[in-house]
Each structure stands twice: as structure tokens, then as C-alpha cells.
Amino acid sequence: MGSGKRPATYEDIEALPLGWVGELIDDELWAFPRPASWHVWVASRLCLMLGGFNVGQREPGGWWILNEPELHFGRQVLVPDLAGWRQERAPELLAREVPFFELAPDWVCEVLSPSTAAVDRGRKLAIYYQEGVSHVWLVDPRAHTLEVYRRAARGWRLSRYGGEEVVRAEPFDAEPLDLGRLWAPRSTPAPGP
């Protein structure tokens, strides 16, 4: 920390104003307002589109996919937009009624917004790798893009998709994913890289 500031704690998250989401990353509090409507739309659509992978659904099944789970990795507290655990690795994931999860997910999805993109692409992506997450998706609803990061021996392997493509994106590549169905109706991609 260096500047004499005390490390942030969970109490700092609890003290945030109503409607704010807090995360603890490297002993710092990161706080963000609730996401904009286009962000919520994409996260909701994606959850619905991946619903067939959930435990108890039709084949291919076998995943616990959750909205905004709170993840605790030691002192780090992260809240991705979506996360999924393979049932075979976490058969008892929902056996206890707890407000957070300490077992790293197999898949994480972050929907990018101007206020979160830098931390999602930077420190959080590094923490997910460190914690053993095998796949991370970064979805940009403004640019209409999906970035799929697959864990490799030395860092992430990246695949990029966009627009109206129909893709098979790991780890849910058993079924095609129609990206055109993700974007908010009548939304135009924002200019960007």
C-alpha cells in the first residue's frame, strides 16, 4: 500500500451506498455503481443463452452458472457478472447456504463498461489466472465483441469474435452462440479499437 493507508476490509464493502458493488483487490476497495441497462441486458441474455448448460437442464448440462456471485480468494473479493463451475468439480457447490464462494469457478464472464473495463482487463484477469480459472469471457456490449481467454501454461490464449457472428466459444463450444442475440435491440456498436 505504501502511502500509510490501511488495507481495505469487507466492512468497507458493507459501508458502500445502496446500489454500489464493491470488490477488494490487492487490499484496495474498488467500488462501482450498478451497471447501465445495456450491460444488464447482455448479462441477462447470455445467462439465458447458456441456460442449457446448467445442471438438470437438457444436454450438454453439467454446470452451475450463477449471476454476480461473490468470490473470495484469500483477501481478494471479486464479483464477476457471471461465473460457472463444472458440476463434476463442484458437486456440492450449492449444498450450503452461503453468501460467497471460495472455490474458484471454471469460467467467468465480465461484461465491460467504461467504469470497469480497465480493472476487468487488468488486475481481475490476472487474479482469475492466478486462482486457476480455465476460461474468462470479456463481453463488450458497446463494441459488440466477445473475447474468450483460455488458460494456457504461460498466460491466456485469446480468441476474438464480434458483431452478428455465430460462434462456438470455449468452454461452451458444444452449442453455437449467436452473438447477434446478445446485443440490445437497435443498439449500434460504439466506436472503439
N, C-alpha and C positions, 0 to 999 in steps of 0.2 A: 504494500500500500504506500509506503514511503512518505506520505505527507502528514503523518501523525493522525490520520483519520482511523476510527475504529472499523473493524470489519463489519460489514452489513450482516444482519441476522434475519431469521424468519419473522421476528417481531416487526422489522421494517416493512416486510411484505404485508403483514396484517394491518399496519397503520396507513396503508395507501388509501386514497379516496375511493369511494364506491365506484365501480366501473373500470378500475385500473387493474392491469395484470402486472405482477412483479415476478422477477426472476433474480436469483443470486448467482453471479458468475464471477469467479475469482475474488470472492469476498466483497464484491460491489453489487449494489442494488440497481437493477435495470427495470424501469417502470414504463409501461406503455398504456395509452388509452385503449379502450375496447376497439376492435378493428372496424373499418368502414364497411358499408353494405356490400360492395363488390368483393371484398375479402371474405366476408361471411358466406356469400353466395358460393364462391369457389370451394371453400372448405366443406360446405354442406353438400354440394353437388358431388364432390369427389368421394365423400363418405358414402353417399347413396350408390355411386357407380361401383365402388369396391365392396358393397354390401354382400355380394355373393361369396366373398372370401371369408366372411365371418363364420365362426363356429356355429354349427347347427343349420346353416343355410345349404343351398344346393352345392354341388361340386363346383369349384375345387375346394372350397371351405378350409377350415383349419387355422383361422386367425382370430385373435381378439383385436378388433380395431376400435379405438376409442377417440373421442373428441376431447381435445385440450387436457390430456392427463398431466398431472403434476409429477415430475420425475425428480427424485432425489439421488444424486450421485455424490456421496460424502457431503461437503459443504455447498455443492452446486445444486441449485434448484432451477429446473427448466420446465417450460410449459409449451410444448410444440402444439401446432394446430391439430394434428392427428398423429397417432402412433399405433403401431401394430406389433403384437407378439405372436409368434408361431405357437399354436396350441401344444405341439409336441415338446417344445422347450419350456413352456409355462402352463402346464395343465391346470394348475390351481391359482392362476392369476387373480381370478375374481372370488376366490373362496373366502377371503377375509374382507370385511367392510372397512377399508382404509381410505384416507383422503389423498394418498400419494403412492407412487410405485418406486421401489428401489432397484428392481430388476430392469436393466437396460432393454429397450424394445429392439426388435429385429429391423423395424422400419419406422422412419419418422418422416413426416411431411410438414414443412413450414411454408405457409402462404406469405409471400413477400409483400410488404407495404413500405412506403417511404420511411416510416419511423422505425421499422425493424430490419430492413434488408441488410444493413451493414453488420449488425450483430449476428443475424441468421447465417450470413455467408462467411463470417469470420470466426469469432470465438465459439459460437454454438456448434458449427460444423466440426471444428477441431475437438470439442468435448465429445460429440457423438462418436467420432472416430476413436478417441481415447477410451471410451466406455464400451466399445465393441459393437456398436450399431452397424448392421451389414448394409443397409440401404437408406439413403436420405433423398427425399424429393424436395426441390425448391420450385414452387409454382408462383409465377408472376402474372397476376390477373390483369395488370396494366399492359404488359408486353405480350400477353398470350403465349407464354412459354412454360415448358416443363423441363427442369434439369434433373437428371437421375444420376445420383452418386452411388457407385458400388464400391464397397470396401475392398481394397487390394492390400498386398503385403506392405507396400510403401505408399500410403495415401489413398486418395479416392480416384476411381476411374469415372469419367464423366461422359454422359450421353445427353444431347440436347434435342428437344422436339418443340414444335410450335404450331400456331395457327389452328387449322382445321384438320391436322393430321390424325390418322387412326394408327395408334402405336401399340406395341407390346412392351410395356415398361416393367423392368425387374423391380421388385420380386413378384409382381402380379402379372407376369407375362403369359400366363395360361389363358388369359382372356384379353381381347383387344380393348383399348381405351380410346374412345372418341373425344379428342381434345376439344373439338368444336362445341360439345355439350357442356364443357366446364365454364365457358365464359358467359358473363352476364348478357342477357338479351340486348341486342342493339348496342353492345359496347364496342368501341373502336380501340385497337391497341394504342397505348401511349407511345410516343417516340422514345427511342432509347437505344442502347447498344445492341 
